[in-house]
């Protein structure tokens, strides 16, 4: 497809994106469905304020690209966010946080790729049946997926002594934090590392005066994505606007 400039459907009228792909593909979230997820390449690095506007407009980031779902006749994917000041710390979530804090060290740094990270990601994908696209990821695959970026990106790594047990990639805007991807050691299931990582991201957003934590897509029919309903109160972008979702946690 020939590259073309496309306007941004958000307050970012001055920041053009180059469309590099817009073809139907197998849905990555629901088996047996077709998806349309146009990939756009920003013509320059995205500033923190611009990043906030992209998140507000329902975009997600993958590598150096931005995308939104454009699937005809399907609205199963619902971008989800939390208002940090209104977040409800239930007793069960506090237990997850406190249990993790007792045994884990959390480190924040720019993303990097090495063999320990690649091996942990591949193990996570294999044991959670997420490797449908083929064989294990290489170091170059990892870099393209979780290191290369078009905005301010950091990694939160979680360590048990000198053992890396989980890692979360996050994007930082001026007033938002976006959870990009998290993977963890299946042997540490008792620590609920996926939940623990989201809680640490909420704490990071609060400590840095960021209002929103964007959790990515909620898809009711996908068990790897529907866990997000546990974090409340939350908003989901439905029919082009952010709407409060009334669910409860325990």
C-alpha positions as CSV (number, residue, x, y, z in Angstrom):
1,X,0.0,0.0,0.0
2,X,1.3,3.4,-0.9
3,X,2.1,5.6,2.1
4,X,-0.4,8.5,2.7
5,X,-0.9,11.1,5.3
6,X,-4.0,10.8,7.3
7,X,-5.5,13.3,9.8
8,X,-5.6,12.4,13.4
9,X,-9.2,12.0,14.8
10,X,-8.4,13.8,18.0
11,X,-7.3,17.3,19.1
12,X,-3.9,16.7,17.3
13,X,-4.7,18.4,14.1
14,X,-1.0,19.4,13.6
15,X,0.5,16.0,14.1
16,X,0.0,13.8,11.0
17,X,0.4,10.1,10.9
18,X,1.6,8.0,7.9
19,X,-0.7,5.0,7.3
20,X,1.5,2.0,6.6
21,X,-1.1,-0.9,6.8
22,X,-4.8,-1.2,6.5
23,X,-5.9,-4.7,5.6
24,X,-8.3,-7.2,7.2
25,X,-6.5,-9.8,9.4
26,X,-7.4,-12.6,11.7
27,X,-8.7,-11.1,15.0
28,X,-6.0,-11.4,17.7
29,X,-8.6,-11.3,20.4
30,X,-11.6,-13.5,19.3
31,X,-11.1,-16.7,17.3
32,X,-12.8,-17.0,14.0
33,X,-13.3,-13.2,13.4
34,X,-11.7,-10.8,11.1
35,X,-10.2,-7.5,12.4
36,X,-9.2,-4.2,10.9
37,X,-6.5,-2.5,12.9
38,X,-4.9,0.2,10.7
39,X,-1.2,0.9,11.6
40,X,0.0,4.5,11.6
41,X,3.5,5.8,11.9
42,X,4.0,9.2,13.6
43,X,6.2,11.4,11.5
44,X,8.2,12.4,14.6
45,X,8.4,11.4,18.3
46,X,5.1,11.9,20.1
47,X,5.2,14.5,22.9
48,X,3.7,13.7,26.3
49,X,0.7,16.0,25.7
50,X,0.1,14.5,22.2
51,X,0.3,11.0,23.7
52,X,-2.4,11.9,26.2
53,X,-4.6,13.0,23.3
54,X,-4.0,9.8,21.4
55,X,-5.0,7.7,24.4
56,X,-8.1,9.9,24.9
57,X,-9.0,9.1,21.3
58,X,-8.7,5.4,21.8
59,X,-5.3,4.7,20.2
60,X,-2.8,2.0,21.4
61,X,0.9,1.7,20.6
62,X,2.8,-1.3,19.2
63,X,6.5,-0.7,18.6
64,X,6.9,2.6,16.7
65,X,3.3,2.5,15.5
66,X,-0.1,3.6,16.7
67,X,-3.4,1.9,15.9
68,X,-7.1,1.8,16.7
69,X,-9.6,-1.0,15.9
70,X,-11.8,-0.3,12.9
71,X,-13.8,-3.5,12.6
72,X,-17.0,-3.3,10.7
73,X,-20.0,-4.7,12.6
74,X,-18.0,-5.5,15.8
75,X,-17.4,-3.4,18.9
76,X,-16.1,-6.1,21.2
77,X,-12.8,-4.2,21.9
78,X,-13.4,-1.5,24.4
79,X,-10.4,0.7,25.4
80,X,-10.3,0.9,29.2
81,X,-8.9,3.3,31.7
82,X,-8.8,4.1,35.4
83,X,-9.0,7.4,37.1
84,X,-6.2,7.1,39.7
85,X,-7.7,9.3,42.3
86,X,-11.0,7.4,42.2
87,X,-9.5,3.9,42.1
88,X,-10.9,1.5,44.7
89,X,-8.3,-0.4,46.7
90,X,-10.3,-3.5,47.8
91,X,-9.1,-5.8,50.5
92,X,-8.1,-8.5,48.0
93,X,-6.1,-6.0,45.9
94,X,-4.3,-4.7,49.0
95,X,-3.4,-8.3,49.9
96,X,-1.9,-8.8,46.4
97,X,0.1,-5.6,46.7
98,X,1.3,-6.2,50.2
99,X,2.3,-9.8,49.5
100,X,4.3,-8.8,46.4
101,X,5.9,-5.8,48.3
102,X,7.3,-8.2,50.9
103,X,9.3,-10.3,48.5
104,X,9.8,-8.3,45.3
105,X,11.9,-5.3,44.2
106,X,10.5,-3.1,41.5
107,X,12.9,-1.3,39.2
108,X,12.0,1.5,36.7
109,X,14.3,2.1,33.8
110,X,14.3,2.6,30.0
111,X,13.4,-0.6,28.2
112,X,16.1,-3.0,27.1
113,X,16.5,-6.4,25.5
114,X,18.6,-9.3,26.8
115,X,18.5,-13.0,26.8
116,X,16.8,-13.2,30.3
117,X,14.0,-11.0,29.2
118,X,13.5,-12.8,25.9
119,X,13.5,-16.2,27.6
120,X,11.0,-15.1,30.2
121,X,8.7,-13.7,27.6
122,X,8.8,-16.8,25.5
123,X,8.1,-19.0,28.5
124,X,5.2,-16.8,29.5
125,X,3.7,-17.0,25.9
126,X,4.1,-20.8,25.8
127,X,2.6,-21.6,29.1
128,X,-0.4,-19.2,28.6
129,X,-1.0,-20.4,25.0
130,X,-0.2,-16.9,23.6
131,X,2.3,-18.1,21.0
132,X,-0.2,-18.8,18.2
133,X,1.8,-16.8,15.7
134,X,4.6,-19.3,15.4
135,X,7.8,-20.1,17.2
136,X,9.7,-18.3,20.0
137,X,10.5,-14.6,19.7
138,X,14.1,-13.6,18.9
139,X,16.1,-10.8,20.5
140,X,15.3,-8.7,17.4
141,X,11.6,-9.5,17.8
142,X,11.7,-8.5,21.4
143,X,13.4,-5.2,20.6
144,X,10.8,-4.4,17.9
145,X,7.9,-5.3,20.2
146,X,8.9,-3.8,23.6
147,X,12.0,-1.6,23.2
148,X,11.4,0.4,20.0
149,X,8.9,3.2,20.6
150,X,7.6,6.6,19.3
151,X,7.0,8.1,22.8
152,X,8.4,8.1,26.4
153,X,8.5,4.4,27.2
154,X,9.8,2.7,30.4
155,X,9.9,-0.8,31.8
156,X,9.0,-1.9,35.3
157,X,10.9,-5.0,36.2
158,X,10.2,-7.1,39.2
159,X,12.9,-9.0,40.9
160,X,13.1,-11.7,43.6
161,X,16.7,-11.2,44.7
162,X,18.6,-11.3,41.4
163,X,15.9,-13.4,39.6
164,X,13.7,-11.5,37.1
165,X,10.2,-12.8,37.6
166,X,8.0,-10.2,35.8
167,X,8.3,-7.2,33.5
168,X,5.8,-4.5,32.4
169,X,6.3,-2.1,29.5
170,X,4.5,1.3,30.1
171,X,4.2,4.5,28.1
172,X,4.2,7.9,29.8
173,X,2.2,10.9,28.8
174,X,1.9,14.2,30.6
175,X,-1.2,13.1,32.6
176,X,-1.5,9.4,31.7
177,X,0.3,6.1,31.9
178,X,-0.5,3.4,29.4
179,X,0.0,-0.3,30.2
180,X,1.5,-1.8,27.0
181,X,2.4,-5.4,27.9
182,X,3.2,-7.5,30.9
183,X,4.7,-11.0,31.2
184,X,5.8,-13.0,34.2
185,X,7.2,-16.3,35.5
186,X,4.5,-19.0,35.6
187,X,6.2,-20.5,38.6
188,X,5.2,-17.4,40.7
189,X,1.5,-17.7,40.1
190,X,0.8,-17.3,43.9
191,X,2.0,-13.8,43.7
192,X,-0.6,-12.8,41.1
193,X,2.1,-10.9,39.2
194,X,-0.2,-9.6,36.4
195,X,-2.5,-8.0,39.0
196,X,0.4,-6.9,41.1
197,X,2.0,-5.1,38.2
198,X,-1.1,-3.1,37.4
199,X,-1.3,-2.0,41.0
200,X,2.3,-0.8,40.9
201,X,1.5,1.1,37.7
202,X,-1.4,2.8,39.5
203,X,1.0,3.7,42.3
204,X,3.5,5.0,39.8
205,X,0.9,7.2,38.2
206,X,-0.3,8.5,41.5
207,X,3.3,9.3,42.6
208,X,4.0,11.2,39.4
209,X,0.6,13.1,39.4
210,X,-0.8,11.3,36.3
211,X,-4.6,11.1,36.3
212,X,-5.3,8.1,34.1
213,X,-3.9,4.6,33.8
214,X,-4.9,3.1,30.4
215,X,-5.3,-0.7,30.5
216,X,-5.7,-1.4,26.8
217,X,-8.6,-3.3,25.4
218,X,-11.3,-5.0,27.4
219,X,-12.8,-7.9,25.5
220,X,-15.5,-9.8,27.4
221,X,-15.0,-13.0,25.4
222,X,-11.2,-13.1,25.8
223,X,-10.0,-14.6,29.2
224,X,-6.6,-12.9,28.8
225,X,-8.3,-9.5,28.6
226,X,-11.5,-9.6,30.6
227,X,-9.7,-9.7,33.9
228,X,-9.5,-5.9,33.6
229,X,-13.1,-5.6,35.0
230,X,-11.6,-6.3,38.4
231,X,-10.1,-2.8,38.6
232,X,-12.8,-0.2,39.5
233,X,-14.2,2.3,39.0
234,X,-13.3,2.3,35.3
235,X,-14.3,3.9,32.1
236,X,-14.5,2.3,28.6
237,X,-14.5,4.0,25.3
238,X,-17.8,2.9,23.6
239,X,-19.4,4.6,20.6
240,X,-16.6,7.2,20.5
241,X,-16.9,8.4,24.1
242,X,-15.6,7.4,27.5
243,X,-18.4,6.0,29.6
244,X,-18.4,4.9,33.3
245,X,-18.7,1.1,33.8
246,X,-20.4,0.0,37.0
247,X,-18.8,-3.2,38.2
248,X,-17.6,-4.1,41.7
249,X,-14.5,-5.7,43.1
250,X,-13.9,-7.6,46.3
